[in-house]
């Protein structure tokens, strides 16, 4: 199957705009195929405003995002492969979606496949799964880290 990343990115982009917020992209800029202003890259990453009012010649497909944007008053052309996008979020409240690092095209990651293996002789029952640890009745919770 093809990557779901471009579909989730477009959905999050539309959702952010529908809520009158400013969509920002967090991009992994370490690869030379990512064309962004290198002087604004920090720790191998760059944050880009992709609000329609901030970009020109915006093009987006399943493989890359291209647009022009101004940096210090100078128009620059961006080319961001979809696999280099680490997150899309709203500037105003940080709501959005983050992605794990993806393999660049040409590097085929092995996808694990699970297979049931029956190596018993039929006389022993399968081993039982260990009981989950007792949490003292507490429910799990998520913590927001910024």
N, CA, C and O atoms as a GROMACS GRO file, in nm:
protein
  584
    1UNK      N    1   0.084  -0.119   0.000
    1UNK     CA    2   0.000   0.000   0.000
    1UNK      C    3   0.088   0.124   0.000
    1UNK      O    4   0.203   0.122   0.044
    2UNK      N    5   0.031   0.232  -0.050
    2UNK     CA    6   0.105   0.358  -0.050
    2UNK      C    7   0.102   0.418   0.091
    2UNK      O    8   0.025   0.375   0.177
    3UNK      N    9   0.187   0.515   0.112
    3UNK     CA   10   0.196   0.580   0.242
    3UNK      C   11   0.068   0.656   0.275
    3UNK      O   12   0.007   0.718   0.188
    4UNK      N   13   0.028   0.649   0.401
    4UNK     CA   14  -0.090   0.724   0.446
    4UNK      C   15  -0.053   0.868   0.485
    4UNK      O   16  -0.141   0.951   0.505
    5UNK      N   17   0.076   0.896   0.497
    5UNK     CA   18   0.121   1.028   0.542
    5UNK      C   19   0.064   1.144   0.461
    5UNK      O   20   0.015   1.240   0.521
    6UNK      N   21   0.068   1.141   0.327
    6UNK     CA   22   0.015   1.257   0.254
    6UNK      C   23  -0.135   1.279   0.277
    6UNK      O   24  -0.181   1.393   0.276
    7UNK      N   25  -0.209   1.173   0.297
    7UNK     CA   26  -0.353   1.184   0.320
    7UNK      C   27  -0.382   1.246   0.456
    7UNK      O   28  -0.468   1.333   0.469
    8UNK      N   29  -0.308   1.201   0.559
    8UNK     CA   30  -0.325   1.258   0.692
    8UNK      C   31  -0.280   1.404   0.694
    8UNK      O   32  -0.342   1.488   0.760
    9UNK      N   33  -0.173   1.436   0.624
    9UNK     CA   34  -0.125   1.574   0.618
    9UNK      C   35  -0.230   1.666   0.556
    9UNK      O   36  -0.258   1.773   0.610
   10UNK      N   37  -0.288   1.625   0.444
   10UNK     CA   38  -0.390   1.707   0.379
   10UNK      C   39  -0.512   1.725   0.468
   10UNK      O   40  -0.570   1.833   0.475
   11UNK      N   41  -0.552   1.617   0.536
   11UNK     CA   42  -0.668   1.626   0.626
   11UNK      C   43  -0.641   1.723   0.740
   11UNK      O   44  -0.726   1.805   0.774
   12UNK      N   45  -0.522   1.713   0.801
   12UNK     CA   46  -0.487   1.803   0.911
   12UNK      C   47  -0.476   1.947   0.862
   12UNK      O   48  -0.519   2.040   0.931
   13UNK      N   49  -0.421   1.967   0.744
   13UNK     CA   50  -0.409   2.101   0.684
   13UNK      C   51  -0.548   2.163   0.668
   13UNK      O   52  -0.570   2.278   0.709
   14UNK      N   53  -0.641   2.089   0.609
   14UNK     CA   54  -0.777   2.140   0.590
   14UNK      C   55  -0.844   2.168   0.724
   14UNK      O   56  -0.912   2.270   0.739
   15UNK      N   57  -0.825   2.079   0.821
   15UNK     CA   58  -0.885   2.096   0.954
   15UNK      C   59  -0.833   2.222   1.022
   15UNK      O   60  -0.910   2.297   1.082
   16UNK      N   61  -0.702   2.245   1.012
   16UNK     CA   62  -0.642   2.364   1.072
   16UNK      C   63  -0.697   2.491   1.007
   16UNK      O   64  -0.733   2.586   1.077
   17UNK      N   65  -0.705   2.492   0.874
   17UNK     CA   66  -0.759   2.609   0.804
   17UNK      C   67  -0.908   2.629   0.835
   17UNK      O   68  -0.953   2.742   0.852
   18UNK      N   69  -0.984   2.520   0.840
   18UNK     CA   70  -1.127   2.530   0.871
   18UNK      C   71  -1.153   2.591   1.008
   18UNK      O   72  -1.258   2.650   1.032
   19UNK      N   73  -1.056   2.578   1.098
   19UNK     CA   74  -1.068   2.633   1.232
   19UNK      C   75  -0.999   2.769   1.245
   19UNK      O   76  -0.966   2.812   1.356
   20UNK      N   77  -0.977   2.836   1.132
   20UNK     CA   78  -0.917   2.968   1.125
   20UNK      C   79  -0.783   2.978   1.198
   20UNK      O   80  -0.754   3.077   1.265
   21UNK      N   81  -0.703   2.873   1.183
   21UNK     CA   82  -0.569   2.873   1.243
   21UNK      C   83  -0.464   2.871   1.132
   21UNK      O   84  -0.496   2.853   1.014
   22UNK      N   85  -0.339   2.890   1.171
   22UNK     CA   86  -0.227   2.896   1.078
   22UNK      C   87  -0.152   2.763   1.076
   22UNK      O   88  -0.096   2.724   1.179
   23UNK      N   89  -0.149   2.693   0.961
   23UNK     CA   90  -0.080   2.564   0.957
   23UNK      C   91   0.072   2.582   0.946
   23UNK      O   92   0.122   2.656   0.862
   24UNK      N   93   0.142   2.514   1.034
   24UNK     CA   94   0.288   2.511   1.033
   24UNK      C   95   0.334   2.369   1.006
   24UNK      O   96   0.273   2.273   1.053
   25UNK      N   97   0.442   2.356   0.930
   25UNK     CA   98   0.505   2.227   0.905
   25UNK      C   99   0.637   2.221   0.980
   25UNK      O  100   0.715   2.316   0.977
   26UNK      N  101   0.662   2.110   1.046
   26UNK     CA  102   0.795   2.082   1.102
   26UNK      C  103   0.860   1.984   1.006
   26UNK      O  104   0.806   1.876   0.980
   27UNK      N  105   0.975   2.023   0.951
   27UNK     CA  106   1.039   1.947   0.845
   27UNK      C  107   1.179   1.902   0.887
   27UNK      O  108   1.256   1.980   0.944
   28UNK      N  109   1.210   1.776   0.858
   28UNK     CA  110   1.345   1.724   0.877
   28UNK      C  111   1.426   1.771   0.757
   28UNK      O  112   1.404   1.725   0.645
   29UNK      N  113   1.519   1.862   0.780
   29UNK     CA  114   1.593   1.926   0.670
   29UNK      C  115   1.735   1.871   0.655
   29UNK      O  116   1.818   1.934   0.589
   30UNK      N  117   1.763   1.756   0.713
   30UNK     CA  118   1.900   1.702   0.707
   30UNK      C  119   1.936   1.646   0.570
   30UNK      O  120   2.054   1.641   0.536
   31UNK      N  121   1.839   1.604   0.492
   31UNK     CA  122   1.865   1.547   0.360
   31UNK      C  123   1.877   1.658   0.258
   31UNK      O  124   1.802   1.756   0.263
   32UNK      N  125   1.972   1.645   0.164
   32UNK     CA  126   1.993   1.751   0.064
   32UNK      C  127   1.878   1.762  -0.035
   32UNK      O  128   1.869   1.862  -0.106
   33UNK      N  129   1.790   1.663  -0.041
   33UNK     CA  130   1.673   1.670  -0.130
   33UNK      C  131   1.564   1.762  -0.075
   33UNK      O  132   1.471   1.797  -0.147
   34UNK      N  133   1.576   1.800   0.051
   34UNK     CA  134   1.483   1.895   0.112
   34UNK      C  135   1.537   2.034   0.082
   34UNK      O  136   1.644   2.072   0.130
   35UNK      N  137   1.463   2.110   0.001
   35UNK     CA  138   1.508   2.243  -0.041
   35UNK      C  139   1.437   2.349   0.041
   35UNK      O  140   1.322   2.385   0.016
   36UNK      N  141   1.509   2.399   0.140
   36UNK     CA  142   1.462   2.505   0.230
   36UNK      C  143   1.580   2.598   0.255
   36UNK      O  144   1.694   2.560   0.228
   37UNK      N  145   1.555   2.719   0.305
   37UNK     CA  146   1.667   2.808   0.336
   37UNK      C  147   1.750   2.751   0.451
   37UNK      O  148   1.706   2.749   0.566
   38UNK      N  149   1.868   2.706   0.421
   38UNK     CA  150   1.953   2.637   0.519
   38UNK      C  151   1.991   2.726   0.637
   38UNK      O  152   2.018   2.676   0.746
   39UNK      N  153   1.994   2.857   0.616
   39UNK     CA  154   2.033   2.946   0.726
   39UNK      C  155   1.928   2.951   0.837
   39UNK      O  156   1.955   3.002   0.946
   40UNK      N  157   1.808   2.900   0.810
   40UNK     CA  158   1.702   2.897   0.912
   40UNK      C  159   1.683   2.759   0.973
   40UNK      O  160   1.594   2.740   1.057
   41UNK      N  161   1.764   2.663   0.933
   41UNK     CA  162   1.755   2.527   0.987
   41UNK      C  163   1.826   2.523   1.122
   41UNK      O  164   1.939   2.569   1.135
   42UNK      N  165   1.758   2.467   1.221
   42UNK     CA  166   1.816   2.452   1.355
   42UNK      C  167   1.802   2.306   1.398
   42UNK      O  168   1.692   2.250   1.393
   43UNK      N  169   1.911   2.247   1.439
   43UNK     CA  170   1.913   2.107   1.482
   43UNK      C  171   1.856   2.014   1.376
   43UNK      O  172   1.791   1.914   1.407
   44UNK      N  173   1.882   2.048   1.250
   44UNK     CA  174   1.838   1.963   1.139
   44UNK      C  175   1.690   1.976   1.105
   44UNK      O  176   1.639   1.899   1.023
   45UNK      N  177   1.620   2.073   1.166
   45UNK     CA  178   1.478   2.090   1.142
   45UNK      C  179   1.445   2.236   1.112
   45UNK      O  180   1.518   2.328   1.149
   46UNK      N  181   1.334   2.255   1.042
   46UNK     CA  182   1.285   2.389   1.014
   46UNK      C  183   1.133   2.388   1.026
   46UNK      O  184   1.068   2.290   0.993
   47UNK      N  185   1.079   2.500   1.076
   47UNK     CA  186   0.935   2.518   1.086
   47UNK      C  187   0.894   2.616   0.977
   47UNK      O  188   0.952   2.724   0.965
   48UNK      N  189   0.793   2.578   0.898
   48UNK     CA  190   0.749   2.662   0.787
   48UNK      C  191   0.600   2.693   0.798
   48UNK      O  192   0.519   2.604   0.824
   49UNK      N  193   0.566   2.819   0.779
   49UNK     CA  194   0.427   2.863   0.776
   49UNK      C  195   0.374   2.833   0.636
   49UNK      O  196   0.426   2.885   0.537
   50UNK      N  197   0.269   2.749   0.627
   50UNK     CA  198   0.212   2.717   0.495
   50UNK      C  199   0.070   2.770   0.482
   50UNK      O  200  -0.011   2.716   0.407
   51UNK      N  201   0.040   2.877   0.555
   51UNK     CA  202  -0.090   2.942   0.541
   51UNK      C  203  -0.101   2.996   0.398
   51UNK      O  204  -0.003   3.050   0.346
   52UNK      N  205  -0.217   2.983   0.334
   52UNK     CA  206  -0.230   3.031   0.196
   52UNK      C  207  -0.188   3.176   0.177
   52UNK      O  208  -0.140   3.212   0.069
   53UNK      N  209  -0.204   3.261   0.279
   53UNK     CA  210  -0.164   3.401   0.265
   53UNK      C  211  -0.012   3.420   0.277
   53UNK      O  212   0.039   3.528   0.247
   54UNK      N  213   0.059   3.317   0.320
   54UNK     CA  214   0.204   3.330   0.340
   54UNK      C  215   0.286   3.264   0.230
   54UNK      O  216   0.408   3.282   0.224
   55UNK      N  217   0.220   3.188   0.143
   55UNK     CA  218   0.294   3.114   0.040
   55UNK      C  219   0.235   3.143  -0.098
   55UNK      O  220   0.121   3.187  -0.110
   56UNK      N  221   0.314   3.118  -0.199
   56UNK     CA  222   0.269   3.132  -0.337
   56UNK      C  223   0.303   3.005  -0.413
   56UNK      O  224   0.387   2.926  -0.371
   57UNK      N  225   0.236   2.987  -0.526
   57UNK     CA  226   0.261   2.872  -0.613
   57UNK      C  227   0.259   2.741  -0.534
   57UNK      O  228   0.346   2.655  -0.552
   58UNK      N  229   0.160   2.726  -0.449
   58UNK     CA  230   0.150   2.609  -0.361
   58UNK      C  231   0.107   2.487  -0.441
   58UNK      O  232   0.007   2.491  -0.512
   59UNK      N  233   0.183   2.379  -0.430
   59UNK     CA  234   0.151   2.252  -0.496
   59UNK      C  235   0.178   2.140  -0.398
   59UNK      O  236   0.278   2.139  -0.327
   60UNK      N  237   0.086   2.044  -0.395
   60UNK     CA  238   0.095   1.935  -0.298
   60UNK      C  239   0.046   1.808  -0.364
   60UNK      O  240  -0.066   1.804  -0.416
   61UNK      N  241   0.127   1.705  -0.364
   61UNK     CA  242   0.080   1.575  -0.410
   61UNK      C  243   0.128   1.468  -0.311
   61UNK      O  244   0.172   1.502  -0.201
   62UNK      N  245   0.120   1.344  -0.348
   62UNK     CA  246   0.154   1.237  -0.254
   62UNK      C  247   0.304   1.221  -0.233
   62UNK      O  248   0.346   1.146  -0.144
   63UNK      N  249   0.385   1.290  -0.312
   63UNK     CA  250   0.530   1.275  -0.302
   63UNK      C  251   0.601   1.396  -0.242
   63UNK      O  252   0.702   1.380  -0.174
   64UNK      N  253   0.551   1.515  -0.266
   64UNK     CA  254   0.620   1.634  -0.217
   64UNK      C  255   0.527   1.754  -0.207
   64UNK      O  256   0.415   1.753  -0.259
   65UNK      N  257   0.575   1.856  -0.139
   65UNK     CA  258   0.507   1.985  -0.127
   65UNK      C  259   0.602   2.090  -0.184
   65UNK      O  260   0.720   2.092  -0.149
   66UNK      N  261   0.551   2.175  -0.270
   66UNK     CA  262   0.632   2.284  -0.325
   66UNK      C  263   0.556   2.415  -0.310
   66UNK      O  264   0.434   2.421  -0.325
   67UNK      N  265   0.630   2.519  -0.280
   67UNK     CA  266   0.572   2.653  -0.271
   67UNK      C  267   0.685   2.754  -0.265
   67UNK      O  268   0.801   2.720  -0.244
   68UNK      N  269   0.648   2.881  -0.284
   68UNK     CA  270   0.745   2.988  -0.264
   68UNK      C  271   0.703   3.064  -0.139
   68UNK      O  272   0.585   3.076  -0.108
   69UNK      N  273   0.802   3.114  -0.069
   69UNK     CA  274   0.778   3.192   0.053
   69UNK      C  275   0.890   3.295   0.066
   69UNK      O  276   0.998   3.281   0.010
   70UNK      N  277   0.860   3.400   0.142
   70UNK     CA  278   0.958   3.506   0.162
   70UNK      C  279   1.030   3.487   0.295
   70UNK      O  280   0.969   3.461   0.398
   71UNK      N  281   1.160   3.501   0.288
   71UNK     CA  282   1.246   3.496   0.406
   71UNK      C  283   1.331   3.621   0.401
   71UNK      O  284   1.413   3.638   0.310
   72UNK      N  285   1.312   3.709   0.499
   72UNK     CA  286   1.385   3.836   0.500
   72UNK      C  287   1.354   3.918   0.377
   72UNK      O  288   1.441   3.991   0.329
   73UNK      N  289   1.231   3.909   0.324
   73UNK     CA  290   1.191   3.986   0.208
   73UNK      C  291   1.232   3.927   0.074
   73UNK      O  292   1.200   3.982  -0.030
   74UNK      N  293   1.303   3.814   0.077
   74UNK     CA  294   1.349   3.751  -0.047
   74UNK      C  295   1.266   3.626  -0.073
   74UNK      O  296   1.254   3.539   0.014
   75UNK      N  297   1.207   3.616  -0.193
   75UNK     CA  298   1.127   3.499  -0.230
   75UNK      C  299   1.219   3.378  -0.249
   75UNK      O  300   1.321   3.386  -0.316
   76UNK      N  301   1.181   3.267  -0.189
   76UNK     CA  302   1.258   3.142  -0.198
   76UNK      C  303   1.164   3.029  -0.237
   76UNK      O  304   1.047   3.029  -0.197
   77UNK      N  305   1.213   2.935  -0.313
   77UNK     CA  306   1.135   2.819  -0.354
   77UNK      C  307   1.162   2.703  -0.259
   77UNK      O  308   1.277   2.669  -0.234
   78UNK      N  309   1.055   2.642  -0.205
   78UNK     CA  310   1.066   2.527  -0.114
   78UNK      C  311   1.027   2.400  -0.189
   78UNK      O  312   0.936   2.400  -0.272
   79UNK      N  313   1.097   2.293  -0.159
   79UNK     CA  314   1.063   2.160  -0.211
   79UNK      C  315   1.080   2.064  -0.093
   79UNK      O  316   1.192   2.038  -0.048
   80UNK      N  317   0.968   2.012  -0.044
   80UNK     CA  318   0.972   1.925   0.075
   80UNK      C  319   0.912   1.790   0.040
   80UNK      O  320   0.792   1.780   0.018
   81UNK      N  321   0.995   1.687   0.035
   81UNK     CA  322   0.939   1.552   0.016
   81UNK      C  323   0.847   1.518   0.134
   81UNK      O  324   0.876   1.555   0.248
   82UNK      N  325   0.739   1.449   0.106
   82UNK     CA  326   0.642   1.415   0.210
   82UNK      C  327   0.708   1.337   0.323
   82UNK      O  328   0.672   1.356   0.439
   83UNK      N  329   0.803   1.251   0.291
   83UNK     CA  330   0.867   1.171   0.395
   83UNK      C  331   0.948   1.256   0.493
   83UNK      O  332   0.983   1.209   0.601
   84UNK      N  333   0.979   1.382   0.455
   84UNK     CA  334   1.057   1.469   0.543
   84UNK      C  335   0.970   1.550   0.639
   84UNK      O  336   1.023   1.616   0.728
   85UNK      N  337   0.838   1.545   0.623
   85UNK     CA  338   0.748   1.619   0.712
   85UNK      C  339   0.734   1.542   0.843
   85UNK      O  340   0.690   1.427   0.844
   86UNK      N  341   0.772   1.606   0.952
   86UNK     CA  342   0.764   1.542   1.084
   86UNK      C  343   0.635   1.576   1.158
   86UNK      O  344   0.590   1.498   1.241
   87UNK      N  345   0.575   1.692   1.127
   87UNK     CA  346   0.451   1.731   1.195
   87UNK      C  347   0.383   1.842   1.119
   87UNK      O  348   0.446   1.917   1.044
   88UNK      N  349   0.253   1.852   1.140
   88UNK     CA  350   0.174   1.966   1.095
   88UNK      C  351   0.089   2.008   1.214
   88UNK      O  352   0.025   1.924   1.278
   89UNK      N  353   0.090   2.138   1.243
   89UNK     CA  354   0.017   2.183   1.362
   89UNK      C  355  -0.027   2.327   1.345
   89UNK      O  356   0.024   2.400   1.260
   90UNK      N  357  -0.122   2.367   1.429
   90UNK     CA  358  -0.172   2.504   1.428
   90UNK      C  359  -0.081   2.592   1.514
   90UNK      O  360  -0.049   2.556   1.628
   91UNK      N  361  -0.040   2.703   1.461
   91UNK     CA  362   0.046   2.797   1.533
   91UNK      C  363  -0.020   2.844   1.662
   91UNK      O  364   0.045   2.857   1.765
   92UNK      N  365  -0.150   2.869   1.655
   92UNK     CA  366  -0.221   2.932   1.765
   92UNK      C  367  -0.233   2.845   1.890
   92UNK      O  368  -0.231   2.896   2.002
   93UNK      N  369  -0.247   2.714   1.874
   93UNK     CA  370  -0.270   2.628   1.991
   93UNK      C  371  -0.189   2.499   1.992
   93UNK      O  372  -0.201   2.420   2.086
   94UNK      N  373  -0.106   2.476   1.890
   94UNK     CA  374  -0.023   2.357   1.887
   94UNK      C  375  -0.096   2.228   1.850
   94UNK      O  376  -0.035   2.122   1.846
   95UNK      N  377  -0.226   2.238   1.821
   95UNK     CA  378  -0.302   2.119   1.782
   95UNK      C  379  -0.257   2.073   1.644
   95UNK      O  380  -0.234   2.155   1.555
   96UNK      N  381  -0.244   1.943   1.627
   96UNK     CA  382  -0.205   1.892   1.498
   96UNK      C  383  -0.170   1.746   1.503
   96UNK      O  384  -0.224   1.670   1.584
   97UNK      N  385  -0.077   1.706   1.418
   97UNK     CA  386  -0.042   1.567   1.403
   97UNK      C  387   0.109   1.555   1.381
   97UNK      O  388   0.167   1.627   1.299
   98UNK      N  389   0.170   1.463   1.455
   98UNK     CA  390   0.314   1.438   1.439
   98UNK      C  391   0.333   1.301   1.376
   98UNK      O  392   0.251   1.212   1.392
   99UNK      N  393   0.442   1.287   1.305
   99UNK     CA  394   0.475   1.162   1.237
   99UNK      C  395   0.613   1.117   1.280
   99UNK      O  396   0.700   1.199   1.311
  100UNK      N  397   0.633   0.989   1.281
  100UNK     CA  398   0.766   0.935   1.309
  100UNK      C  399   0.854   0.955   1.187
  100UNK      O  400   0.803   0.985   1.078
  101UNK      N  401   0.983   0.938   1.203
  101UNK     CA  402   1.071   0.952   1.087
  101UNK      C  403   1.035   0.848   0.982
  101UNK      O  404   1.001   0.735   1.016
  102UNK      N  405   1.044   0.886   0.857
  102UNK     CA  406   1.012   0.795   0.746
  102UNK      C  407   1.138   0.768   0.666
  102UNK      O  408   1.232   0.848   0.665
  103UNK      N  409   1.139   0.656   0.601
  103UNK     CA  410   1.250   0.623   0.513
  103UNK      C  411   1.239   0.702   0.384
  103UNK      O  412   1.130   0.715   0.328
  104UNK      N  413   1.349   0.754   0.337
  104UNK     CA  414   1.351   0.823   0.209
  104UNK      C  415   1.331   0.721   0.098
  104UNK      O  416   1.368   0.604   0.114
  105UNK      N  417   1.273   0.762  -0.015
  105UNK     CA  418   1.256   0.669  -0.127
  105UNK      C  419   1.390   0.608  -0.168
  105UNK      O  420   1.494   0.673  -0.160
  106UNK      N  421   1.383   0.486  -0.211
  106UNK     CA  422   1.505   0.415  -0.248
  106UNK      C  423   1.560   0.333  -0.134
  106UNK      O  424   1.642   0.244  -0.156
  107UNK      N  425   1.515   0.360  -0.012
  107UNK     CA  426   1.555   0.281   0.104
  107UNK      C  427   1.432   0.204   0.145
  107UNK      O  428   1.339   0.259   0.204
  108UNK      N  429   1.432   0.076   0.115
  108UNK     CA  430   1.315  -0.006   0.143
  108UNK      C  431   1.326  -0.063   0.282
  108UNK      O  432   1.415  -0.144   0.311
  109UNK      N  433   1.235  -0.020   0.369
  109UNK     CA  434   1.232  -0.074   0.506
  109UNK      C  435   1.159  -0.207   0.505
  109UNK      O  436   1.057  -0.222   0.438
  110UNK      N  437   1.212  -0.300   0.578
  110UNK     CA  438   1.145  -0.429   0.592
  110UNK      C  439   1.023  -0.410   0.679
  110UNK      O  440   1.033  -0.357   0.789
  111UNK      N  441   0.907  -0.453   0.631
  111UNK     CA  442   0.790  -0.447   0.717
  111UNK      C  443   0.771  -0.584   0.781
  111UNK      O  444   0.766  -0.685   0.712
  112UNK      N  445   0.761  -0.585   0.911
  112UNK     CA  446   0.751  -0.713   0.979
  112UNK      C  447   0.618  -0.780   0.948
  112UNK      O  448   0.514  -0.715   0.939
  113UNK      N  449   0.624  -0.910   0.932
  113UNK     CA  450   0.503  -0.988   0.914
  113UNK      C  451   0.495  -1.088   1.027
  113UNK      O  452   0.594  -1.151   1.064
  114UNK      N  453   0.376  -1.102   1.080
  114UNK     CA  454   0.355  -1.195   1.189
  114UNK      C  455   0.299  -1.324   1.133
  114UNK      O  456   0.206  -1.323   1.052
  115UNK      N  457   0.356  -1.434   1.176
  115UNK     CA  458   0.307  -1.564   1.134
  115UNK      C  459   0.289  -1.650   1.257
  115UNK      O  460   0.373  -1.651   1.347
  116UNK      N  461   0.179  -1.721   1.259
  116UNK     CA  462   0.156  -1.813   1.370
  116UNK      C  463   0.240  -1.937   1.346
  116UNK      O  464   0.238  -1.994   1.236
  117UNK      N  465   0.312  -1.977   1.445
  117UNK     CA  466   0.396  -2.096   1.434
  117UNK      C  467   0.352  -2.193   1.542
  117UNK      O  468   0.351  -2.159   1.661
  118UNK      N  469   0.317  -2.312   1.502
  118UNK     CA  470   0.277  -2.415   1.598
  118UNK      C  471   0.388  -2.518   1.603
  118UNK      O  472   0.397  -2.606   1.516
  119UNK      N  473   0.472  -2.508   1.704
  119UNK     CA  474   0.581  -2.603   1.717
  119UNK      C  475   0.556  -2.701   1.831
  119UNK      O  476   0.648  -2.771   1.875
  120UNK      N  477   0.432  -2.706   1.878
  120UNK     CA  478   0.402  -2.801   1.987
  120UNK      C  479   0.372  -2.937   1.928
  120UNK      O  480   0.341  -2.950   1.809
  121UNK      N  481   0.382  -3.038   2.010
  121UNK     CA  482   0.352  -3.173   1.964
  121UNK      C  483   0.204  -3.207   1.983
  121UNK      O  484   0.165  -3.322   1.960
  122UNK      N  485   0.124  -3.112   2.025
  122UNK     CA  486  -0.018  -3.132   2.042
  122UNK      C  487  -0.056  -3.180   2.181
  122UNK      O  488  -0.175  -3.190   2.211
  123UNK      N  489   0.042  -3.209   2.267
  123UNK     CA  490   0.012  -3.261   2.400
  123UNK      C  491   0.012  -3.154   2.507
  123UNK      O  492  -0.047  -3.173   2.614
  124UNK      N  493   0.076  -3.041   2.482
  124UNK     CA  494   0.085  -2.936   2.583
  124UNK      C  495  -0.004  -2.818   2.544
  124UNK      O  496  -0.011  -2.782   2.426
  125UNK      N  497  -0.072  -2.758   2.643
  125UNK     CA  498  -0.148  -2.638   2.610
  125UNK      C  499  -0.052  -2.523   2.581
  125UNK      O  500   0.060  -2.523   2.631
  126UNK      N  501  -0.095  -2.425   2.502
  126UNK     CA  502  -0.006  -2.310   2.476
  126UNK      C  503   0.022  -2.235   2.604
  126UNK      O  504  -0.063  -2.232   2.694
  127UNK      N  505   0.139  -2.172   2.615
  127UNK     CA  506   0.171  -2.098   2.737
  127UNK      C  507   0.074  -1.982   2.754
  127UNK      O  508   0.029  -1.921   2.657
  128UNK      N  509   0.041  -1.951   2.880
  128UNK     CA  510  -0.049  -1.841   2.909
  128UNK      C  511   0.028  -1.709   2.904
  128UNK      O  512   0.147  -1.704   2.934
  129UNK      N  513  -0.044  -1.604   2.866
  129UNK     CA  514   0.017  -1.471   2.868
  129UNK      C  515   0.032  -1.427   3.012
  129UNK      O  516  -0.054  -1.457   3.094
  130UNK      N  517   0.140  -1.357   3.044
  130UNK     CA  518   0.154  -1.309   3.181
  130UNK      C  519   0.044  -1.207   3.212
  130UNK      O  520   0.000  -1.133   3.125
  131UNK      N  521   0.004  -1.205   3.337
  131UNK     CA  522  -0.099  -1.110   3.380
  131UNK      C  523  -0.042  -0.969   3.376
  131UNK      O  524   0.075  -0.949   3.409
  132UNK      N  525  -0.122  -0.871   3.338
  132UNK     CA  526  -0.071  -0.733   3.336
  132UNK      C  527  -0.038  -0.689   3.478
  132UNK      O  528  -0.103  -0.732   3.573
  133UNK      N  529   0.062  -0.604   3.493
  133UNK     CA  530   0.099  -0.558   3.627
  133UNK      C  531  -0.015  -0.480   3.691
  133UNK      O  532  -0.090  -0.411   3.623
  134UNK      N  533  -0.027  -0.493   3.822
  134UNK     CA  534  -0.131  -0.423   3.897
  134UNK      C  535  -0.091  -0.277   3.911
  134UNK      O  536   0.017  -0.246   3.961
  135UNK      N  537  -0.178  -0.188   3.866
  135UNK     CA  538  -0.150  -0.044   3.870
  135UNK      C  539  -0.214   0.022   3.992
  135UNK      O  540  -0.214   0.145   4.003
  136UNK      N  541  -0.268  -0.058   4.081
  136UNK     CA  542  -0.329   0.001   4.200
  136UNK      C  543  -0.460   0.071   4.168
  136UNK      O  544  -0.500   0.161   4.242
  137UNK      N  545  -0.529   0.031   4.061
  137UNK     CA  546  -0.657   0.088   4.029
  137UNK      C  547  -0.651   0.221   3.956
  137UNK      O  548  -0.755   0.279   3.925
  138UNK      N  549  -0.533   0.272   3.929
  138UNK     CA  550  -0.520   0.401   3.859
  138UNK      C  551  -0.540   0.382   3.710
  138UNK      O  552  -0.496   0.282   3.652
  139UNK      N  553  -0.606   0.477   3.650
  139UNK     CA  554  -0.624   0.475   3.506
  139UNK      C  555  -0.501   0.539   3.441
  139UNK      O  556  -0.442   0.631   3.497
  140UNK      N  557  -0.463   0.490   3.323
  140UNK     CA  558  -0.352   0.554   3.253
  140UNK      C  559  -0.392   0.694   3.210
  140UNK      O  560  -0.509   0.722   3.186
  141UNK      N  561  -0.294   0.782   3.201
  141UNK     CA  562  -0.321   0.918   3.158
  141UNK      C  563  -0.210   0.966   3.067
  141UNK      O  564  -0.098   0.916   3.070
  142UNK      N  565  -0.244   1.065   2.986
  142UNK     CA  566  -0.147   1.127   2.896
  142UNK      C  567  -0.104   1.260   2.956
  142UNK      O  568  -0.183   1.330   3.021
  143UNK      N  569   0.020   1.294   2.933
  143UNK     CA  570   0.072   1.420   2.982
  143UNK      C  571   0.120   1.501   2.862
  143UNK      O  572   0.195   1.448   2.779
  144UNK      N  573   0.080   1.625   2.851
  144UNK     CA  574   0.120   1.712   2.742
  144UNK      C  575   0.257   1.772   2.776
  144UNK      O  576   0.275   1.835   2.880
  145UNK      N  577   0.352   1.750   2.686
  145UNK     CA  578   0.487   1.801   2.704
  145UNK      C  579   0.513   1.899   2.591
  145UNK      O  580   0.498   1.864   2.474
  146UNK      N  581   0.551   2.020   2.625
  146UNK     CA  582   0.580   2.121   2.522
  146UNK      C  583   0.724   2.159   2.526
  146UNK      O  584   0.768   2.243   2.447
   0.00000   0.00000   0.00000
